[in-house]
Amino acid sequence: MYAYIFDEEQTFESVTSQTIEFIESFFSIELPNSYKKLMMMHNGGSLAYSTFSSRKLREDSIEIDVFLPLSIHEGVIESKQITTQLDIDERYIVFACSHHIFIAFDYTVHRKGNPPIVFIHRHTKEVIKVARHFRSFIKKLDTAYMEEINDFIYTSRQFERYVKKGKSTTHIAACFEQFSYEANDFEWYSQLAIYTLKRKQDTQLAWYIGAGLLQQIKLHPHERWPLTSLQEAINLLQAFHDPYTRKLGKQLQAKLMKPKMLVF
């Protein structure tokens, strides 16, 4: 879920569903689900995938410095101050910026759903629509190191080492994602998931782990599912306060229950 765009471990305080509800109420809007899920996984920060290119821009591309955090004290909540200073419609909700561009959700027409994404020039106040919605915007982000990053493949020993050390959330998440698409030892994958969930109460990692376990279920026939380990992982996911993490746990639980319901 797009958390790969960030270039470092989270530095801002993790966002809660209550904070998101407060911000939506503050602006009288509904933020895009894809954006909320991303910020629950990684609440703002500088980007590794920071280059945005579009024919609509005067420049060939724009380098985006940072995604603002969701917080009741700083970040996106300060959007009204920005639009007031620029003397533009406050229904542009700023969520990211570069040295001369603000990136915002355009709620001037719709207050719900997936609003368009616009660039607002700090000096000219020019507003340019650059994407139909947030997911489209994210998919257009690129990096000069794209090939180098995409070509990097982890080994199983590296996966185990990152999990045991527990120091790099980014590498651990990448390992869970990579190996989720390989028909490896499902028990081994599940045990690494359990170890990580017990050791690190990290929402971003929990998302990768939950999604990874769902993908592993697709790859393996039911008779090869490590039911005891999966149930333990599900219990750990459902113990999170984050509603999206708990939802993944419920989805996994439903998968486990479905084969039992088919037995007559």
C-alpha positions as CSV (number, residue, x, y, z in Angstrom):
1,M,0.0,0.0,0.0
2,Y,2.2,2.8,-1.3
3,A,4.3,3.2,1.9
4,Y,7.4,2.5,-0.3
5,I,7.3,6.2,-1.4
6,F,8.9,7.3,1.9
7,D,12.6,7.3,2.3
8,E,13.0,6.8,6.0
9,E,11.3,5.3,9.0
10,Q,8.4,7.3,10.4
11,T,9.4,10.4,12.4
12,F,6.1,11.9,13.2
13,E,3.7,10.4,15.8
14,S,1.5,7.6,14.4
15,V,-1.9,8.7,13.5
16,T,-5.1,7.2,15.0
17,S,-8.6,6.9,13.6
18,Q,-9.7,9.4,16.2
19,T,-7.2,12.0,14.8
20,I,-8.4,11.4,11.3
21,E,-12.1,11.8,12.4
22,F,-11.1,15.1,14.1
23,I,-9.4,16.5,11.0
24,E,-12.3,15.5,8.7
25,S,-14.7,17.2,11.1
26,F,-12.4,20.3,11.3
27,F,-12.5,20.7,7.5
28,S,-16.0,19.3,7.0
29,I,-14.7,16.8,4.4
30,E,-14.1,13.1,3.9
31,L,-10.5,12.3,3.1
32,P,-9.8,9.6,0.4
33,N,-9.6,6.1,1.9
34,S,-6.4,5.3,0.1
35,Y,-4.8,8.4,1.6
36,K,-6.0,7.6,5.1
37,K,-4.7,4.0,4.9
38,L,-1.3,5.3,3.7
39,M,-1.0,7.8,6.6
40,M,-2.1,5.1,9.1
41,M,0.9,3.1,7.8
42,H,3.4,5.9,7.6
43,N,2.3,9.4,8.9
44,G,4.0,11.8,6.6
45,G,7.7,12.6,6.0
46,S,10.3,13.0,3.3
47,L,10.0,11.0,0.1
48,A,12.2,8.5,-1.8
49,Y,9.7,8.6,-4.7
50,S,9.6,12.4,-4.9
51,T,9.6,13.2,-8.6
52,F,6.2,14.1,-10.2
53,S,6.1,14.6,-14.0
54,S,3.3,16.0,-16.0
55,R,2.7,17.8,-19.3
56,K,0.5,20.3,-17.4
57,L,3.5,21.7,-15.6
58,R,5.7,24.5,-16.8
59,E,8.7,22.5,-15.6
60,D,9.4,18.9,-16.8
61,S,9.0,17.7,-13.3
62,I,8.5,18.8,-9.7
63,E,10.4,17.4,-6.7
64,I,8.1,17.0,-3.7
65,D,9.9,17.6,-0.4
66,V,7.5,16.2,2.2
67,F,4.1,14.8,3.0
68,L,2.6,16.7,5.9
69,P,1.6,14.6,8.9
70,L,-2.0,14.1,10.1
71,S,-2.0,15.6,13.6
72,I,-4.2,17.9,15.7
73,H,-1.2,20.1,16.3
74,E,0.7,20.3,13.0
75,G,0.8,19.3,9.3
76,V,-2.4,19.1,7.3
77,I,-4.4,20.8,10.1
78,E,-2.5,24.0,9.2
79,S,-3.9,24.1,5.7
80,K,-6.3,26.9,6.5
81,Q,-3.4,29.1,7.6
82,I,-1.7,28.4,4.3
83,T,-4.7,29.2,2.1
84,T,-5.4,32.3,4.2
85,Q,-1.9,33.5,3.6
86,L,-2.2,32.8,-0.2
87,D,-5.7,34.4,-0.2
88,I,-7.2,31.4,-2.0
89,D,-10.2,29.1,-1.3
90,E,-9.8,27.3,2.0
91,R,-11.4,24.2,0.4
92,Y,-8.0,23.4,-1.0
93,I,-6.6,21.1,1.7
94,V,-2.8,21.1,1.6
95,F,-1.2,17.7,2.3
96,A,2.3,18.0,0.8
97,C,4.7,20.7,-0.4
98,S,8.0,21.5,-2.2
99,H,10.1,24.6,-2.1
100,H,7.6,26.6,-4.3
101,I,4.6,24.3,-4.7
102,F,1.8,23.2,-2.4
103,I,0.0,20.0,-3.2
104,A,-3.6,19.9,-2.2
105,F,-6.9,18.0,-2.3
106,D,-9.4,20.1,-4.3
107,Y,-12.7,20.1,-2.3
108,T,-14.0,23.2,-4.1
109,V,-16.6,21.1,-5.9
110,H,-17.0,17.8,-3.9
111,R,-16.7,17.4,-0.1
112,K,-16.5,13.6,-0.2
113,G,-15.0,10.7,-2.2
114,N,-11.8,11.2,-4.2
115,P,-11.2,14.8,-4.9
116,P,-8.7,15.9,-7.7
117,I,-5.1,16.7,-6.8
118,V,-3.9,20.2,-7.5
119,F,-0.5,22.0,-7.4
120,I,-0.7,25.6,-6.0
121,H,2.2,27.9,-6.8
122,R,3.4,29.7,-3.7
123,H,4.1,33.0,-5.5
124,T,1.7,33.2,-8.5
125,K,-1.1,31.4,-6.7
126,E,-1.8,29.5,-9.9
127,V,-3.8,26.3,-9.4
128,I,-3.1,23.3,-11.7
129,K,-5.0,20.1,-11.6
130,V,-2.4,17.3,-11.9
131,A,-4.4,14.1,-11.1
132,R,-7.9,12.8,-11.0
133,H,-7.5,11.4,-7.4
134,F,-5.0,10.5,-4.8
135,R,-4.2,7.0,-6.0
136,S,-3.5,8.3,-9.5
137,F,-1.2,10.9,-8.0
138,I,0.8,8.4,-6.0
139,K,1.2,6.1,-8.9
140,K,2.9,8.9,-10.9
141,L,5.6,9.5,-8.3
142,D,9.0,8.3,-9.4
143,T,12.6,8.3,-8.4
144,A,15.9,8.5,-10.2
145,Y,16.9,5.3,-8.4
146,M,13.8,3.3,-9.6
147,E,15.7,0.6,-11.4
148,E,18.2,0.1,-8.5
149,I,15.4,-0.2,-6.0
150,N,13.2,-2.5,-8.1
151,D,16.2,-4.8,-8.8
152,F,17.0,-5.4,-5.2
153,I,16.1,-8.9,-4.1
154,Y,16.3,-10.1,-0.5
155,T,17.4,-13.6,0.5
156,S,15.6,-15.7,3.1
157,R,18.6,-15.3,5.4
158,Q,18.5,-11.5,5.0
159,F,14.8,-11.6,5.8
160,E,15.4,-13.6,9.0
161,R,18.3,-11.3,10.0
162,Y,16.2,-8.1,9.5
163,V,13.4,-9.5,11.5
164,K,15.6,-10.7,14.4
165,K,17.4,-7.4,14.6
166,G,14.2,-5.4,14.3
167,K,16.0,-2.2,13.4
168,S,14.8,-1.4,9.9
169,T,11.1,-1.2,9.5
170,T,11.5,-0.4,5.8
171,H,13.6,-3.5,5.0
172,I,11.4,-5.7,7.1
173,A,8.2,-4.5,5.4
174,A,9.9,-5.0,2.0
175,C,10.9,-8.5,2.9
176,F,7.3,-9.4,4.0
177,E,6.0,-8.0,0.7
178,Q,8.6,-9.8,-1.5
179,F,8.2,-13.2,0.1
180,S,4.4,-13.0,0.2
181,Y,4.4,-13.7,-3.5
182,E,6.7,-16.7,-3.3
183,A,5.4,-20.2,-2.5
184,N,7.9,-20.7,0.3
185,D,7.5,-22.4,3.6
186,F,4.2,-21.0,4.9
187,E,5.0,-22.0,8.5
188,W,8.3,-20.2,8.3
189,Y,6.7,-17.0,6.9
190,S,4.0,-17.2,9.6
191,Q,6.5,-17.5,12.4
192,L,8.4,-14.5,11.2
193,A,5.1,-12.6,11.1
194,I,4.3,-13.7,14.7
195,Y,7.8,-12.7,15.9
196,T,7.5,-9.3,14.3
197,L,4.0,-8.6,15.5
198,K,5.0,-9.5,19.1
199,R,8.2,-7.4,19.0
200,K,7.1,-4.3,17.1
201,Q,3.7,-2.6,17.6
202,D,4.1,-0.9,14.3
203,T,1.0,-0.2,12.2
204,Q,2.9,0.0,8.9
205,L,4.5,-3.4,9.5
206,A,1.2,-4.9,10.6
207,W,-0.3,-3.9,7.3
208,Y,2.4,-5.5,5.3
209,I,2.2,-8.7,7.4
210,G,-1.6,-8.9,7.2
211,A,-1.6,-8.4,3.5
212,G,1.3,-10.8,3.1
213,L,-0.5,-13.6,5.0
214,L,-3.5,-13.1,2.8
215,Q,-1.3,-13.4,-0.3
216,Q,0.3,-16.6,1.1
217,I,-3.1,-18.1,1.7
218,K,-3.8,-17.6,-2.1
219,L,-0.6,-19.4,-3.0
220,H,-1.0,-22.5,-0.8
221,P,-3.7,-25.2,-0.8
222,H,-5.7,-25.3,2.5
223,E,-4.1,-28.6,3.6
224,R,-0.7,-26.7,3.7
225,W,-1.9,-23.8,5.8
226,P,-0.2,-23.6,9.3
227,L,-3.5,-23.1,11.1
228,T,-2.1,-22.8,14.6
229,S,0.4,-20.1,13.6
230,L,-2.1,-18.3,11.4
231,Q,-4.5,-18.1,14.3
232,E,-1.9,-16.7,16.5
233,A,-1.0,-14.1,13.9
234,I,-4.7,-13.2,13.5
235,N,-5.1,-12.7,17.2
236,L,-2.1,-10.4,17.3
237,L,-3.4,-8.3,14.3
238,Q,-6.8,-8.0,15.9
239,A,-5.2,-6.8,19.1
240,F,-4.1,-3.6,17.4
241,H,-6.0,-0.4,18.0
242,D,-5.7,0.6,14.4
243,P,-9.1,-0.3,12.7
244,Y,-7.4,-1.2,9.3
245,T,-5.1,-3.7,11.0
246,R,-8.0,-5.3,12.8
247,K,-9.9,-5.5,9.5
248,L,-7.0,-7.5,8.0
249,G,-7.2,-9.8,10.9
250,K,-10.9,-10.3,10.3
251,Q,-10.3,-11.0,6.6
252,L,-7.8,-13.7,7.6
253,Q,-10.1,-15.2,10.1
254,A,-12.9,-15.4,7.5
255,K,-10.5,-17.2,5.2
256,L,-9.7,-19.7,7.9
257,M,-13.4,-20.3,8.7
258,K,-14.5,-20.7,5.1
259,P,-13.0,-24.2,4.5
260,K,-14.6,-25.4,7.7
261,M,-18.0,-24.2,6.6
262,L,-17.6,-26.3,3.4
263,V,-17.3,-29.6,5.4
264,F,-20.5,-31.6,5.6
